[in-house]
């Protein structure tokens, strides 16, 4: 079946906000008297929602306060330190001109996803943006993908999901959607290969060649 809908993960797939996340996390850790962490550990820990992210670095009793500190800091940090993945906008423009429906499914909370999308001038490309409102919707659960398909009235067989992590591949499988994994995000090629997506691509620009 011909592809009609392409759903994208946000962080690591279309947007590089790792520096913004690192800045907010280290600010939080400093406020809570924890040692700083490094960019590699940040990159390897994102993708499961911000509460799970904070939980990776602090004790259970500090998660609630840590999350509050992190979220207060993160709005400004996103505006200063986020950028679009090189040539991602151009790719979205081409796909849009070819009349694909485009959507976003992200574990990032709606507030911060919308800040990113507006700030980086991405909103105009998408027919729908759906983000995890709580832990019950977080990928690899299929809820976000199912909601997009229902709202846009597209057959799952005519849909693709594009992400950079193994949880994206698992989410696509759980939703019954073919998933394309793109390198350069939080999961390595070896990890993505073990997850067995429909296809692995090196750069987001390779999506221009899908059928």
N, C-alpha and C positions, 0 to 999 in steps of 0.2 A: 504493500500500500504506500502511496506517495505521502511524504511528510507534509503536514499542514501546520503543526505547532512545534515550536522549539522553546523549551523551558530551561532557564539558566539558574544555576546557583549564583550567588553574588560574590562573596569574599573568596579571593583566590582564583576565581573564574573570569569575572569581568572587572573586578576592583581589587586593587592592592591597598589594603588598610592595615597591614601588619605593623607598620611603624606607629600608627595611631593607637592600635591595640597595646603595643608594647609600652608606649608612653603612659597610657591610662593605667595599665597594670602596675608598672613600677611606681607610679604615684600612689596607688592604693597600697602596695606592699610597704612603702616607706611610711605611710600614715599608720599602718598597723604594726610597724616595727618588725617586718620581715625583710630578709635580704633581697636585693635586686635579682631579677632573672635575666636571661639573655634572649636575643632574637630567635635563635634556633628553637628553644623550648616553647616560646610563644607560638611560633609557626606550627609546631607539632601538637599544640594543645587546643587550638581553636576549632570551631566547626560544630560544636555540640550545644550551642547556646551560651549566653554569658554567665548564667549561674553555674553551669557545669565547669566553665572555664575558670572562674574564680575559685571554685572548690578544689581545683587541681593544685592551687598554690597556697591555700590557707587552711587552717584547722576548721572543723565543722562549726565551732562556736563563733568563728569570725566571718562566716560566709555572708550572712545577712548584712552586716555592717560593711563588709568589703564590697559587696555588690552595689550598695548605695553610694559609696565613695567612687567606685569605678564608673557608674553611670553618670554621676554629676560631672565628672571630669571628661567623659568620653565625647560629649557633644562638641566641645571646642576642639578636642584632639582630632576628631574626624575631619573637621573643616581645615585644619592646618596640615594634616599629614596623610591624607588619602589621595589616591590617583587612579585613573582608569588604566587597566592593563593595556600596554601598547597595541594599537590597531584594533582594539575591541570595538570602539565606536564605529570605525569604518566598516567592520564586519556586520555590526547591527544594522547600519544603513543599507548595506547590500541585501541582507536578508529581508529587511522591511520592504525594500523596493520589489523584491520577488514575491511579495504578498504572503509571506509566512506570518502566522500569528506568533508573537513573542511574549514571553512571560518570565517572571522571576519567582523562584521558590527558595526561601532563605531561612536558616535557623536563627539568624540575627533578629532581635526583637523589631517589631514594626517601626517604632519611633526612630531607631538608629538606621534601619534600612532606608527609610524615607529621607532622612537627612543626607545620607550618602548619595542616593539616586538624584535628589534635587540639586545638591551641591555640585555633582559631577555632570549635570545636564544629561541624564540618561532616561528620565521619565518619558520623554516623547517617543521612545522606541517600543515601549511595552504596552500591550493590551491589558495586562493584569499583573499585579504584584501581590503575592501572598507570603506572609512571614509567620513564623511560629509565635503564637501569643503566650504559650506556656509549655511546660515539659511534655505534655501529652501529645503535642503536635511535632515535636522535634524529629527530624530525619535521623535514622533511616526509616522511621514510620512513614507510611505512604500518604498521610492525610493531606499535606500541602499539595502534592501532585494531583491527587484525586479531586481536590476542590477546584484546581485550575482547569482540569479537563472537563469537569461538570459545568463550570461557569461559562467556558468558551465553547461548550458543546462539540468537542473534538473526540474522535475515536482514539482510544489509547494506542492502537496500532498505527495511527498517523501522527504520533507524538514522539518527540525525542527529549531527553533530559541531558543537560550538559553540566558537569561538575568537576571539581579538582580533587575530591577525596573519596576514599573507599565508602564512606557513609552515603555519598551521593549515588555511587553504583548500587549499593544495597537498597537505597530508597527507590531507585528506578525499578529494580527487580521486584521489590515489594508492591510497587504500583502497577506492574505489568507493562512498563515502558522501556524501550531501548535507551541505554545510557551511553553517552560518549564522555570519556574521561580525558581531561586536558592536563598536560604536564605543567609544572611550574608552581603549583600551589602547595598544599600541606601534606599530600601523600606522594610517596616516591613512585617511580615507574614500576619497581618490583611489587610494591603494595597494590598498585592499581591493577597490574597484570594478574595477581593472585585473586583479586576480586572479580575478574572476568567480565568487564563491561562489553558492550557491543563493539566498541572501537576505542582505541587510545590515539589521541592526536598530540602533536608537540606544541602547537600554537593555536590560539583561538581563530586565527585567520583561515585555518583549514576547513572550517565550517562552511566556507563559501562554496565548497565543492560537493556538498551533500546533495542528494536527490530527494 
